[in-house]
Amino acid sequence: MNFYKLSQSFKYHQIEQYQVTEVTAKESKNQPEKFYQIAATVCRNETKVNTEIKSAGRFILATNVLDSRVLSNDEMLREYKAQQSCERGFGFLKDPLFFADSIFLKSPERIESLGMIMGLCLLVYTLAQRQIRSALKASQSKIKNQLGKPTDRPTLRWIFQCFPSIHLVRFDRETRVSNSSQQREFILNLLPKDCLYYYKFIT
């Protein structure tokens, strides 16, 4: 066995030591059968690991709080990692369903305005999602997710998908909302009263 080739096939490890021992099995027709047992020690290939670490890339984490007594390096790193939920929100804005790539703007002023509108949309989206999750947790209630399993942490996108074909119908001097259901009314009651006014559940 070519141990050098075998070691080269490993990504981050290598064979450091090996020992081949001859093992004689029971005789068969007066002829002993010989086998070989291999014992090897595998260790981490520090050269390859260090090369990967150096090529992994780095980024700058900066702040305008220069006093380390107010914000230490460790605290700054923790605060940065705590912003992952915000980063996921910006991923929502990049989603094809948001149709941001279908808008073409020429002037920098209009691009800045669109960025402001998208940021406000994300703010409303996040606040509404937090409101629904907090209300579900406070009432110890759950709603079904996309897979039909109960959850108390639904996404607002899924909540939107629970409200298809909602229409405001005016007939005989009365205004009603069509396609209402018990589940939709339950979800709306998790939101502030303004949403209930909008859907005419309270006047």
N, C-alpha and C positions, 0 to 999 in steps of 0.2 A: 504494500500500500504506500502510495506517495503522500506522506504526511505534509510535505511542503505545499502541494497543490490543494490538499484538503484545508489547510490553514488559510491559504489565500482566498478560498471561497467564503470564509467568514467575513462579516462586515465590520464588526468592532472587536473581534476576539482572535486569538491565535493559540496554537498548540505549543505549550511551553516544554513539557516533558512527556515522553511516552516510553513504554516498556512492552516488549513482545515476549510472551512466555509460551513455551511449547507444552502442550497438554496431551498426554497419551491416554486414549480411551481404552475400553475393554477390548481384549483380543477378539478378532473375528476370523475364523478359519486359520488359527495360529498366526495371524498377521496383525500386529498392533496398528490401530488407526491413530494418526497424529493430527492434532488441531492446534490452533494458535489463539491465545487470548491476549487482547491488547488493552492496556491500561494507560490512559493519557490524562494530562492536566491541562485544562483550558483556562486561560487568563485573558484579561482585557488588553487589547492592543492600544496602548496609550498614544502611540504615534497617530493612528487613525482617528482616535477620539479627539485629540487635541486639534487635529486638522479640521474636523467637523465643527468644533467649538469656535475656532477662529473664523470660519466661513459662515457661521450662523447669522452674522449681521448684528448691528447694534443700532439703537436709536437714542435720541437725546430727550431726557425728561427734565424740563425746566420750569421754574416758577419765579414770580416777582417778589415772593416772600423770602428775603435774604437772611433774616434772623433765624438761625438754626434752633433757637430756644422756642420760637413760635411754631416752626414747622421743620422738623428734622427730616433727614433723607429717608429714613424708614417710614415715617408718617406720610411723606409725600408719595412714596411708592404704594402704600396702602390705599391712599385716597385715589390714586390713579387706577388701581385695580378695581376699586369699588365703582368705577364709572362704566363697567362692562354693560350694564343695562342700558345706559345711554348709547353706547356703541351699537348695541342690537337695534336700538330705535332708528339710528341713522341707516342701518341695513334695511329697515322697513321702507325708508324713503327711496332707496335704490331699487326696490323690488319692481319688476315690470308692471305689476298691477297698479302701481302709483302713476304710471304713464309720464314720468318726468322726462324720459328720453324722447317723447313725441313733441315736446315744446321747443321751438327754436326762437331764440332771442338774440338780437343784434347788439344792443347797447349794454354796457356794464351796469347802468342804472337798473335796467329791467331784470338783469340777472340777479342783482342784489335784492330786488323786490321779490323775485321768485324764491330766492333763498330764505327771505324773511317769512314768506307765506308758508313754505314747507316746514320751517322751524316752528311756526305757530300751530300747524296741523299736527306735528309730532308732539307738541306740548299738550294739546287737547286730547290726542290719542292716549298719551301716557297717563294723564290725569283721570280720564274716564275708565281706563283699564284698572288703575289703582283703586278707584272708587268702587267698582264692581267687586274686585277681589276682597277689599276691606269689608264690604257689606256682607259678602258670603261668609267670610271668616267670623264676623261678629254674630251673625245669625246661625252659624254652624250649618249652613246650607250648601248644596252643591247643584251644579247643572251638568248636563251631559256634554261631553266634548265631541270632536269630529268622529271618534271611534265609538261613541255611544256609552262611554264610561263616565261616571260622575267625577267631577273635579271642582275645586274651589279656586283654581288659578286659570281661568279661561283667558284667552287672548281676545282683544277687542275686535280683531279681524273676524274671529269666529262668531262673536256677538253680532257683528254686522251681517254675517251670513245667515243668522237666525231670523232676519227681518226682510225676507223677500216679498215683493208684491204688496207693499203697504200703500193704500190709496185713501185719500180724503174724499169722501162721498157727500154731496149735498143733495138732499131730496126732500121735497115737501117742507121747505124751510128748516130742515134739520141737518146738522153736520155730524157725520159719523166717520170712524176709521174702519175700513174694511180689512178682512183677513186677520182680525185680532185672535189671540189664543191665550190660554192660561199660561203657557211658558213665556210668551212675549210680555204679558202683563207682569209676571214674576220678575223678569229681567229689568223691566222699566222701573219697578219699585225699588230696585237696587241703586238706581240713579237719583240725582236731585229732582225736586218737584217740577223744575222747568221742563224736564223731559215728559212728565205726565201731562202738563199743560199742552205741550206740542202734539201729543197723541190723543188729546181730548178725553183723558181718563178722569181728570178733575177740571173743574171750571172755576 
